[in-house]
Amino acid sequence: EVWLVNLPQKCLEVYRQPTANGYEIVQTFQRGETVAIQALPNITFTVDEILGD
């Protein structure tokens, strides 16, 4: 699992389930949304917390 903070687009990109050709799951989260670490689903963050003001 890889999280990429995309500052120009003000979003969080999450890449999961790597394969030889890339990642099976690619998700984009916007401000106001919540994301969890796949291995620790009870721990959540908001995109706002990650990006700051």
PQR file of N, CA, C, O and H, with PARSE charges and radii, in Angstrom:
ATOM      1  N   GLU A   1       0.851  -1.178   0.000 -0.4000 1.5000
ATOM      2  CA  GLU A   1       0.000   0.000   0.000 -0.0000 2.0000
ATOM      3  C   GLU A   1       0.891   1.232   0.000  0.5500 1.7000
ATOM      4  O   GLU A   1       1.828   1.349   0.789 -0.5500 1.4000
ATOM      5  N   VAL A   2       0.571   2.148  -0.907 -0.4000 1.5000
ATOM      6  CA  VAL A   2       1.340   3.386  -1.044 -0.0000 2.0000
ATOM      7  C   VAL A   2       0.362   4.555  -1.011  0.5500 1.7000
ATOM      8  O   VAL A   2      -0.672   4.535  -1.679 -0.5500 1.4000
ATOM      9  H   VAL A   2      -0.191   2.054  -1.548  0.4000 1.0000
ATOM     10  N   TRP A   3       0.705   5.569  -0.227 -0.4000 1.5000
ATOM     11  CA  TRP A   3      -0.083   6.800  -0.198 -0.0000 2.0000
ATOM     12  C   TRP A   3       0.752   7.899  -0.816  0.5500 1.7000
ATOM     13  O   TRP A   3       1.907   8.097  -0.440 -0.5500 1.4000
ATOM     14  H   TRP A   3       1.545   5.585   0.315  0.4000 1.0000
ATOM     15  N   LEU A   4       0.173   8.610  -1.759 -0.4000 1.5000
ATOM     16  CA  LEU A   4       0.847   9.725  -2.416 -0.0000 2.0000
ATOM     17  C   LEU A   4       0.043  10.993  -2.149  0.5500 1.7000
ATOM     18  O   LEU A   4      -1.120  11.100  -2.538 -0.5500 1.4000
ATOM     19  H   LEU A   4      -0.765   8.448  -2.064  0.4000 1.0000
ATOM     20  N   VAL A   5       0.676  11.945  -1.484 -0.4000 1.5000
ATOM     21  CA  VAL A   5       0.030  13.226  -1.231 -0.0000 2.0000
ATOM     22  C   VAL A   5       0.261  14.097  -2.459  0.5500 1.7000
ATOM     23  O   VAL A   5       1.383  14.521  -2.736 -0.5500 1.4000
ATOM     24  H   VAL A   5       1.621  11.858  -1.168  0.4000 1.0000
ATOM     25  N   ASN A   6      -0.806  14.351  -3.180 -0.4000 1.5000
ATOM     26  CA  ASN A   6      -0.735  15.132  -4.413 -0.0000 2.0000
ATOM     27  C   ASN A   6      -1.058  16.586  -4.072  0.5500 1.7000
ATOM     28  O   ASN A   6      -2.220  16.991  -4.075 -0.5500 1.4000
ATOM     29  H   ASN A   6      -1.717  14.007  -2.955  0.4000 1.0000
ATOM     30  N   LEU A   7      -0.024  17.357  -3.780 -0.4000 1.5000
ATOM     31  CA  LEU A   7      -0.225  18.747  -3.362 -0.0000 2.0000
ATOM     32  C   LEU A   7      -0.813  19.631  -4.456  0.5500 1.7000
ATOM     33  O   LEU A   7      -1.704  20.427  -4.159 -0.5500 1.4000
ATOM     34  H   LEU A   7       0.921  17.027  -3.777  0.4000 1.0000
ATOM     35  N   PRO A   8      -0.360  19.532  -5.711 -0.5600 1.5000
ATOM     36  CA  PRO A   8      -0.955  20.392  -6.745  0.2800 2.0000
ATOM     37  C   PRO A   8      -2.469  20.165  -6.910  0.5500 1.7000
ATOM     38  O   PRO A   8      -3.218  21.113  -7.146 -0.5500 1.4000
ATOM     39  N   GLN A   9      -2.907  18.914  -6.786 -0.4000 1.5000
ATOM     40  CA  GLN A   9      -4.329  18.593  -6.949 -0.0000 2.0000
ATOM     41  C   GLN A   9      -5.090  18.610  -5.623  0.5500 1.7000
ATOM     42  O   GLN A   9      -6.311  18.460  -5.605 -0.5500 1.4000
ATOM     43  H   GLN A   9      -2.298  18.145  -6.595  0.4000 1.0000
ATOM     44  N   LYS A  10      -4.368  18.793  -4.514 -0.4000 1.5000
ATOM     45  CA  LYS A  10      -4.954  18.832  -3.167 -0.0000 2.0000
ATOM     46  C   LYS A  10      -5.790  17.594  -2.889  0.5500 1.7000
ATOM     47  O   LYS A  10      -6.951  17.682  -2.487 -0.5500 1.4000
ATOM     48  H   LYS A  10      -3.375  18.915  -4.529  0.4000 1.0000
ATOM     49  N   CYS A  11      -5.170  16.429  -3.113 -0.4000 1.5000
ATOM     50  CA  CYS A  11      -5.851  15.168  -2.861 -0.0000 2.0000
ATOM     51  C   CYS A  11      -4.845  14.127  -2.377  0.5500 1.7000
ATOM     52  O   CYS A  11      -3.639  14.372  -2.355 -0.5500 1.4000
ATOM     53  H   CYS A  11      -4.227  16.358  -3.439  0.4000 1.0000
ATOM     54  N   LEU A  12      -5.357  12.978  -1.994 -0.4000 1.5000
ATOM     55  CA  LEU A  12      -4.535  11.857  -1.566 -0.0000 2.0000
ATOM     56  C   LEU A  12      -4.804  10.696  -2.513  0.5500 1.7000
ATOM     57  O   LEU A  12      -5.957  10.318  -2.719 -0.5500 1.4000
ATOM     58  H   LEU A  12      -6.337  12.780  -2.011  0.4000 1.0000
ATOM     59  N   GLU A  13      -3.755  10.131  -3.087 -0.4000 1.5000
ATOM     60  CA  GLU A  13      -3.887   8.975  -3.969 -0.0000 2.0000
ATOM     61  C   GLU A  13      -3.401   7.749  -3.205  0.5500 1.7000
ATOM     62  O   GLU A  13      -2.309   7.757  -2.636 -0.5500 1.4000
ATOM     63  H   GLU A  13      -2.818  10.438  -2.919  0.4000 1.0000
ATOM     64  N   VAL A  14      -4.208   6.704  -3.196 -0.4000 1.5000
ATOM     65  CA  VAL A  14      -3.867   5.475  -2.484 -0.0000 2.0000
ATOM     66  C   VAL A  14      -3.767   4.345  -3.500  0.5500 1.7000
ATOM     67  O   VAL A  14      -4.690   4.102  -4.278 -0.5500 1.4000
ATOM     68  H   VAL A  14      -5.095   6.698  -3.659  0.4000 1.0000
ATOM     69  N   TYR A  15      -2.634   3.664  -3.475 -0.4000 1.5000
ATOM     70  CA  TYR A  15      -2.357   2.554  -4.392 -0.0000 2.0000
ATOM     71  C   TYR A  15      -2.259   1.277  -3.571  0.5500 1.7000
ATOM     72  O   TYR A  15      -1.474   1.194  -2.627 -0.5500 1.4000
ATOM     73  H   TYR A  15      -1.885   3.861  -2.843  0.4000 1.0000
ATOM     74  N   ARG A  16      -3.072   0.270  -3.943 -0.4000 1.5000
ATOM     75  CA  ARG A  16      -3.114  -0.982  -3.186 -0.0000 2.0000
ATOM     76  C   ARG A  16      -3.031  -2.176  -4.129  0.5500 1.7000
ATOM     77  O   ARG A  16      -3.353  -2.086  -5.314 -0.5500 1.4000
ATOM     78  H   ARG A  16      -3.710   0.337  -4.711  0.4000 1.0000
ATOM     79  N   GLN A  17      -2.595  -3.278  -3.575 -0.4000 1.5000
ATOM     80  CA  GLN A  17      -2.481  -4.560  -4.266 -0.0000 2.0000
ATOM     81  C   GLN A  17      -1.575  -4.457  -5.489  0.5500 1.7000
ATOM     82  O   GLN A  17      -2.041  -4.503  -6.627 -0.5500 1.4000
ATOM     83  H   GLN A  17      -2.334  -3.352  -2.612  0.4000 1.0000
ATOM     84  N   PRO A  18      -0.265  -4.316  -5.238 -0.5600 1.5000
ATOM     85  CA  PRO A  18       0.681  -4.209  -6.351  0.2800 2.0000
ATOM     86  C   PRO A  18       0.741  -5.482  -7.187  0.5500 1.7000
ATOM     87  O   PRO A  18       0.621  -6.593  -6.670 -0.5500 1.4000
ATOM     88  N   THR A  19       0.930  -5.293  -8.482 -0.4000 1.5000
ATOM     89  CA  THR A  19       1.113  -6.403  -9.415 -0.0000 2.0000
ATOM     90  C   THR A  19       2.336  -6.081 -10.269  0.5500 1.7000
ATOM     91  O   THR A  19       2.952  -5.028 -10.104 -0.5500 1.4000
ATOM     92  H   THR A  19       1.028  -4.391  -8.902  0.4000 1.0000
ATOM     93  N   ALA A  20       2.679  -6.965 -11.159 -0.4000 1.5000
ATOM     94  CA  ALA A  20       3.816  -6.738 -12.054 -0.0000 2.0000
ATOM     95  C   ALA A  20       3.561  -5.557 -12.995  0.5500 1.7000
ATOM     96  O   ALA A  20       4.502  -4.952 -13.508 -0.5500 1.4000
ATOM     97  H   ALA A  20       2.179  -7.820 -11.293  0.4000 1.0000
ATOM     98  N   ASN A  21       2.286  -5.234 -13.217 -0.4000 1.5000
ATOM     99  CA  ASN A  21       1.925  -4.168 -14.161 -0.0000 2.0000
ATOM    100  C   ASN A  21       1.430  -2.890 -13.492  0.5500 1.7000
ATOM    101  O   ASN A  21       0.895  -2.007 -14.163 -0.5500 1.4000
ATOM    102  H   ASN A  21       1.521  -5.726 -12.801  0.4000 1.0000
ATOM    103  N   GLY A  22       1.599  -2.785 -12.197 -0.4000 1.5000
ATOM    104  CA  GLY A  22       1.125  -1.598 -11.482 -0.0000 2.0000
ATOM    105  C   GLY A  22       0.341  -2.003 -10.252  0.5500 1.7000
ATOM    106  O   GLY A  22       0.698  -2.964  -9.570 -0.5500 1.4000
ATOM    107  H   GLY A  22       2.034  -3.502 -11.651  0.4000 1.0000
ATOM    108  N   TYR A  23      -0.720  -1.281  -9.968 -0.4000 1.5000
ATOM    109  CA  TYR A  23      -1.555  -1.558  -8.800 -0.0000 2.0000
ATOM    110  C   TYR A  23      -2.966  -1.901  -9.244  0.5500 1.7000
ATOM    111  O   TYR A  23      -3.513  -1.277 -10.153 -0.5500 1.4000
ATOM    112  H   TYR A  23      -1.010  -0.501 -10.522  0.4000 1.0000
ATOM    113  N   GLU A  24      -3.556  -2.914  -8.584 -0.4000 1.5000
ATOM    114  CA  GLU A  24      -4.924  -3.311  -8.916 -0.0000 2.0000
ATOM    115  C   GLU A  24      -5.933  -2.260  -8.486  0.5500 1.7000
ATOM    116  O   GLU A  24      -6.918  -2.013  -9.183 -0.5500 1.4000
ATOM    117  H   GLU A  24      -3.111  -3.420  -7.846  0.4000 1.0000
ATOM    118  N   ILE A  25      -5.687  -1.641  -7.337 -0.4000 1.5000
ATOM    119  CA  ILE A  25      -6.626  -0.662  -6.798 -0.0000 2.0000
ATOM    120  C   ILE A  25      -5.937   0.689  -6.689  0.5500 1.7000
ATOM    121  O   ILE A  25      -4.898   0.816  -6.041 -0.5500 1.4000
ATOM    122  H   ILE A  25      -4.887  -1.842  -6.771  0.4000 1.0000
ATOM    123  N   VAL A  26      -6.516   1.687  -7.320 -0.4000 1.5000
ATOM    124  CA  VAL A  26      -6.037   3.067  -7.226 -0.0000 2.0000
ATOM    125  C   VAL A  26      -7.241   3.916  -6.838  0.5500 1.7000
ATOM    126  O   VAL A  26      -8.246   3.948  -7.549 -0.5500 1.4000
ATOM    127  H   VAL A  26      -7.360   1.584  -7.847  0.4000 1.0000
ATOM    128  N   GLN A  27      -7.130   4.602  -5.703 -0.4000 1.5000
ATOM    129  CA  GLN A  27      -8.226   5.434  -5.218 -0.0000 2.0000
ATOM    130  C   GLN A  27      -7.730   6.856  -5.007  0.5500 1.7000
ATOM    131  O   GLN A  27      -6.579   7.071  -4.627 -0.5500 1.4000
ATOM    132  H   GLN A  27      -6.314   4.576  -5.125  0.4000 1.0000
ATOM    133  N   THR A  28      -8.595   7.814  -5.252 -0.4000 1.5000
ATOM    134  CA  THR A  28      -8.283   9.218  -5.004 -0.0000 2.0000
ATOM    135  C   THR A  28      -9.263   9.743  -3.970  0.5500 1.7000
ATOM    136  O   THR A  28     -10.477   9.594  -4.114 -0.5500 1.4000
ATOM    137  H   THR A  28      -9.530   7.639  -5.561  0.4000 1.0000
ATOM    138  N   PHE A  29      -8.726  10.359  -2.926 -0.4000 1.5000
ATOM    139  CA  PHE A  29      -9.528  10.915  -1.846 -0.0000 2.0000
ATOM    140  C   PHE A  29      -9.368  12.428  -1.841  0.5500 1.7000
ATOM    141  O   PHE A  29      -8.262  12.951  -1.980 -0.5500 1.4000
ATOM    142  H   PHE A  29      -7.740  10.480  -2.808  0.4000 1.0000
ATOM    143  N   GLN A  30     -10.485  13.118  -1.681 -0.4000 1.5000
ATOM    144  CA  GLN A  30     -10.514  14.580  -1.683 -0.0000 2.0000
ATOM    145  C   GLN A  30     -10.696  15.097  -0.259  0.5500 1.7000
ATOM    146  O   GLN A  30     -11.002  14.337   0.660 -0.5500 1.4000
ATOM    147  H   GLN A  30     -11.383  12.694  -1.568  0.4000 1.0000
ATOM    148  N   ARG A  31     -10.501  16.410  -0.095 -0.4000 1.5000
ATOM    149  CA  ARG A  31     -10.748  17.036   1.212 -0.0000 2.0000
ATOM    150  C   ARG A  31     -12.144  16.661   1.701  0.5500 1.7000
ATOM    151  O   ARG A  31     -13.091  16.593   0.917 -0.5500 1.4000
ATOM    152  H   ARG A  31     -10.252  17.027  -0.842  0.4000 1.0000
ATOM    153  N   GLY A  32     -12.259  16.420   3.005 -0.4000 1.5000
ATOM    154  CA  GLY A  32     -13.538  16.039   3.593 -0.0000 2.0000
ATOM    155  C   GLY A  32     -13.758  14.540   3.644  0.5500 1.7000
ATOM    156  O   GLY A  32     -14.682  14.074   4.311 -0.5500 1.4000
ATOM    157  H   GLY A  32     -11.490  16.475   3.642  0.4000 1.0000
ATOM    158  N   GLU A  33     -12.920  13.773   2.949 -0.4000 1.5000
ATOM    159  CA  GLU A  33     -13.061  12.319   2.951 -0.0000 2.0000
ATOM    160  C   GLU A  33     -12.113  11.695   3.974  0.5500 1.7000
ATOM    161  O   GLU A  33     -11.127  12.304   4.390 -0.5500 1.4000
ATOM    162  H   GLU A  33     -12.169  14.152   2.407  0.4000 1.0000
ATOM    163  N   THR A  34     -12.438  10.472   4.363 -0.4000 1.5000
ATOM    164  CA  THR A  34     -11.661   9.732   5.351 -0.0000 2.0000
ATOM    165  C   THR A  34     -11.043   8.517   4.694  0.5500 1.7000
ATOM    166  O   THR A  34     -11.656   7.879   3.838 -0.5500 1.4000
ATOM    167  H   THR A  34     -13.239   9.978   4.025  0.4000 1.0000
ATOM    168  N   VAL A  35      -9.814   8.199   5.103 -0.4000 1.5000
ATOM    169  CA  VAL A  35      -9.099   7.052   4.556 -0.0000 2.0000
ATOM    170  C   VAL A  35      -8.502   6.254   5.711  0.5500 1.7000
ATOM    171  O   VAL A  35      -8.150   6.820   6.746 -0.5500 1.4000
ATOM    172  H   VAL A  35      -9.316   8.717   5.799  0.4000 1.0000
ATOM    173  N   ALA A  36      -8.389   4.940   5.531 -0.4000 1.5000
ATOM    174  CA  ALA A  36      -7.817   4.058   6.543 -0.0000 2.0000
ATOM    175  C   ALA A  36      -6.671   3.263   5.942  0.5500 1.7000
ATOM    176  O   ALA A  36      -6.672   2.930   4.757 -0.5500 1.4000
ATOM    177  H   ALA A  36      -8.675   4.480   4.691  0.4000 1.0000
ATOM    178  N   ILE A  37      -5.705   2.971   6.777 -0.4000 1.5000
ATOM    179  CA  ILE A  37      -4.607   2.094   6.372 -0.0000 2.0000
ATOM    180  C   ILE A  37      -5.182   0.690   6.238  0.5500 1.7000
ATOM    181  O   ILE A  37      -5.884   0.228   7.137 -0.5500 1.4000
ATOM    182  H   ILE A  37      -5.704   3.241   7.740  0.4000 1.0000
ATOM    183  N   GLN A  38      -4.904   0.017   5.158 -0.4000 1.5000
ATOM    184  CA  GLN A  38      -5.484  -1.300   4.901 -0.0000 2.0000
ATOM    185  C   GLN A  38      -5.144  -2.296   6.011  0.5500 1.7000
ATOM    186  O   GLN A  38      -6.005  -3.077   6.417 -0.5500 1.4000
ATOM    187  H   GLN A  38      -4.333   0.393   4.428  0.4000 1.0000
ATOM    188  N   ALA A  39      -3.914  -2.283   6.505 -0.4000 1.5000
ATOM    189  CA  ALA A  39      -3.486  -3.224   7.544 -0.0000 2.0000
ATOM    190  C   ALA A  39      -4.038  -2.863   8.923  0.5500 1.7000
ATOM    191  O   ALA A  39      -4.089  -3.714   9.812 -0.5500 1.4000
ATOM    192  H   ALA A  39      -3.215  -1.649   6.176  0.4000 1.0000
ATOM    193  N   LEU A  40      -4.451  -1.606   9.106 -0.4000 1.5000
ATOM    194  CA  LEU A  40      -4.977  -1.127  10.389 -0.0000 2.0000
ATOM    195  C   LEU A  40      -6.277  -0.356  10.150  0.5500 1.7000
ATOM    196  O   LEU A  40      -6.304   0.866  10.298 -0.5500 1.4000
ATOM    197  H   LEU A  40      -4.409  -0.915   8.385  0.4000 1.0000
ATOM    198  N   PRO A  41      -7.347  -1.051   9.785 -0.5600 1.5000
ATOM    199  CA  PRO A  41      -8.569  -0.363   9.364  0.2800 2.0000
ATOM    200  C   PRO A  41      -9.247   0.472  10.446  0.5500 1.7000
ATOM    201  O   PRO A  41     -10.083   1.319  10.131 -0.5500 1.4000
ATOM    202  N   ASN A  42      -8.905   0.253  11.712 -0.4000 1.5000
ATOM    203  CA  ASN A  42      -9.502   1.043  12.788 -0.0000 2.0000
ATOM    204  C   ASN A  42      -8.840   2.402  12.949  0.5500 1.7000
ATOM    205  O   ASN A  42      -9.345   3.254  13.680 -0.5500 1.4000
ATOM    206  H   ASN A  42      -8.226  -0.435  11.968  0.4000 1.0000
ATOM    207  N   ILE A  43      -7.714   2.615  12.272 -0.4000 1.5000
ATOM    208  CA  ILE A  43      -7.020   3.895  12.322 -0.0000 2.0000
ATOM    209  C   ILE A  43      -7.361   4.663  11.053  0.5500 1.7000
ATOM    210  O   ILE A  43      -7.044   4.228   9.946 -0.5500 1.4000
ATOM    211  H   ILE A  43      -7.304   1.923  11.678  0.4000 1.0000
ATOM    212  N   THR A  44      -8.005   5.799  11.226 -0.4000 1.5000
ATOM    213  CA  THR A  44      -8.424   6.586  10.067 -0.0000 2.0000
ATOM    214  C   THR A  44      -7.837   7.994  10.123  0.5500 1.7000
ATOM    215  O   THR A  44      -7.482   8.501  11.187 -0.5500 1.4000
ATOM    216  H   THR A  44      -8.262   6.152  12.126  0.4000 1.0000
ATOM    217  N   PHE A  45      -7.749   8.597   8.965 -0.4000 1.5000
ATOM    218  CA  PHE A  45      -7.282   9.969   8.807 -0.0000 2.0000
ATOM    219  C   PHE A  45      -8.223  10.660   7.833  0.5500 1.7000
ATOM    220  O   PHE A  45      -8.791  10.021   6.948 -0.5500 1.4000
ATOM    221  H   PHE A  45      -8.038   8.185   8.101  0.4000 1.0000
ATOM    222  N   THR A  46      -8.381  11.944   7.997 -0.4000 1.5000
ATOM    223  CA  THR A  46      -9.090  12.705   6.973 -0.0000 2.0000
ATOM    224  C   THR A  46      -8.044  13.295   6.035  0.5500 1.7000
ATOM    225  O   THR A  46      -6.899  13.524   6.424 -0.5500 1.4000
ATOM    226  H   THR A  46      -7.920  12.463   8.716  0.4000 1.0000
ATOM    227  N   VAL A  47      -8.448  13.530   4.821 -0.4000 1.5000
ATOM    228  CA  VAL A  47      -7.536  14.149   3.859 -0.0000 2.0000
ATOM    229  C   VAL A  47      -7.138  15.534   4.359  0.5500 1.7000
ATOM    230  O   VAL A  47      -6.012  15.977   4.132 -0.5500 1.4000
ATOM    231  H   VAL A  47      -9.379  13.344   4.505  0.4000 1.0000
ATOM    232  N   ASP A  48      -8.048  16.213   5.032 -0.4000 1.5000
ATOM    233  CA  ASP A  48      -7.737  17.533   5.582 -0.0000 2.0000
ATOM    234  C   ASP A  48      -6.609  17.455   6.612  0.5500 1.7000
ATOM    235  O   ASP A  48      -5.747  18.333   6.651 -0.5500 1.4000
ATOM    236  H   ASP A  48      -8.963  15.853   5.216  0.4000 1.0000
ATOM    237  N   GLU A  49      -6.607  16.413   7.443 -0.4000 1.5000
ATOM    238  CA  GLU A  49      -5.532  16.240   8.427 -0.0000 2.0000
ATOM    239  C   GLU A  49      -4.190  16.040   7.739  0.5500 1.7000
ATOM    240  O   GLU A  49      -3.165  16.539   8.204 -0.5500 1.4000
ATOM    241  H   GLU A  49      -7.307  15.700   7.411  0.4000 1.0000
ATOM    242  N   ILE A  50      -4.199  15.317   6.644 -0.4000 1.5000
ATOM    243  CA  ILE A  50      -2.954  15.014   5.928 -0.0000 2.0000
ATOM    244  C   ILE A  50      -2.446  16.236   5.176  0.5500 1.7000
ATOM    245  O   ILE A  50      -1.252  16.533   5.211 -0.5500 1.4000
ATOM    246  H   ILE A  50      -5.031  14.912   6.266  0.4000 1.0000
ATOM    247  N   LEU A  51      -3.345  16.949   4.495 -0.4000 1.5000
ATOM    248  CA  LEU A  51      -2.938  18.104   3.697 -0.0000 2.0000
ATOM    249  C   LEU A  51      -2.687  19.349   4.536  0.5500 1.7000
ATOM    250  O   LEU A  51      -1.902  20.213   4.146 -0.5500 1.4000
ATOM    251  H   LEU A  51      -4.315  16.707   4.467  0.4000 1.0000
ATOM    252  N   GLY A  52      -3.342  19.445   5.676 -0.4000 1.5000
ATOM    253  CA  GLY A  52      -3.222  20.660   6.477 -0.0000 2.0000
ATOM    254  C   GLY A  52      -4.037  21.779   5.861  0.5500 1.7000
ATOM    255  O   GLY A  52      -4.906  21.548   5.021 -0.5500 1.4000
ATOM    256  H   GLY A  52      -3.980  18.743   5.994  0.4000 1.0000
ATOM    257  N   ASP A  53      -3.745  22.988   6.289 -0.4000 1.5000
ATOM    258  CA  ASP A  53      -4.507  24.148   5.797 -0.0000 2.0000
ATOM    259  C   ASP A  53      -4.010  24.646   4.475  0.5500 1.7000
ATOM    260  O   ASP A  53      -4.550  25.613   3.936 -0.5500 1.4000
ATOM    261  H   ASP A  53      -3.039  23.176   6.972  0.4000 1.0000
TER
END
